[in-house]
Amino acid sequence: MRRSKADAEITRCSILDAAADLFAKQGISRTRLDDIASSAGVTRGAIYWHFSDKESLIAAMIDRVSAPTEAAMEALNTAETDTPSLDTLKQVVVDAFSRTYNTPAAAQITRFILRYALSDETALLNAHIERNRQISFAHIQRFIEKAQTAGLVTSELRPECITNHIRSHITGLFHQHLSSPPPGISPDDVAASMDLVLKGLRPAAK
């Protein structure tokens, strides 16, 4: 009897849920596919039906963790007639940080991304992380271009330069949080830090 698409999606979600739980408890490198299969109540073959290997499962986990932020970033540029708000950009960052702050699995995946973004250990995951970085960069750059047109951000710097500045600051906040003893940086601290960054990008008073 063939499984329905809905059944297959339920199984896939169960595998990802089990992987998230195990990644949070024992780390990504120490979690085996057999462990995930046992926790999800499926066979190892079921995992291979959905994911070609552990790397592709990790890639799916990266997408799952980053999906809300990616959707929010895309929404920044959806309404072309709306005047952009720097507070909206700040809130997207704070919400993404809060998910990492409050969700152990998201913290593990984010820590993994920060590590692998600077290594050549796995071509598949490096390419996947780089693709997500490029998408995020493009969303922020479009937002900055709109903000410059609206007079909310200085026009003395290129949008690419400002986007690099913002993304570098965001990455630094995540890195500082994940490399610090608990509880690390709070979402309130991140909000205040983003306020400082965005304040420095406003046009100089005439």
C-alpha positions, 0 to 999 in steps of 0.5 A, a space after each residue: 500500500 502506497 503512502 499518501 503525500 500527507 503520511 510521507 510529510 508526517 514521517 519527514 516532520 517526525 524525523 526532523 523533530 527527533 533530529 532537533 531533539 537529539 541535536 539539542 541534547 547531544 550535539 550534531 556530530 554525536 548524533 547518528 542516523 540510527 539514533 534519529 530513527 529510533 527516536 522517531 520510531 521509524 526505520 533507518 530506511 525511512 530516513 534514507 527515503 527522505 534524506 540521502 544522508 546525514 548532510 542532507 538531513 542537516 541541510 533540511 534542519 538549517 532550512 527549518 530553523 531559518 525559514 521564519 527569518 527568511 519569510 520575515 526578510 522577504 516580507 520586508 520587501 513585499 509591499 513596494 509602496 510601503 515606507 520601510 521602517 528600520 524598527 521592522 528590520 530590527 524586529 526581524 533580527 530580534 525575533 530570529 535571535 529569540 528563537 535561537 535564545 529560547 530553542 536549544 535545537 535552533 542554537 545548535 543549528 546556528 552554532 553549526 552554521 557559524 562553524 561550517 561557514 568558515 570551513 571546507 569540511 563539506 561541500 554540500 553544506 557549505 554551498 547550502 549555507 552560502 546560498 542562504 547567506 546570499 538570499 539573506 544579503 539580497 533581502 537586506 540590501 533591497 530593504 536598505 535601498 528602499 530605506 535610502 530612497 525614503 531618506 531613512 538611511 544615509 545615501 553617502 554609503 553604497 547599499 552593499 557596504 551598509 548591508 555588509 555592516 548590518 550582517 556582520 553585526 548580526 553575525 557577531 551578536 549570534 557568535 558572542 551569544 553562542 560562545 558565552 557562558 549561559 545565559 549569554 546575550 538577551 534578546 533585549 540586549 540585541 534590540 538595544 544593540 541593533 538600535 545603536 547600529 541603525 541610529 548610526 546609519 541615519 542621515 546626518 542632521 542638516 
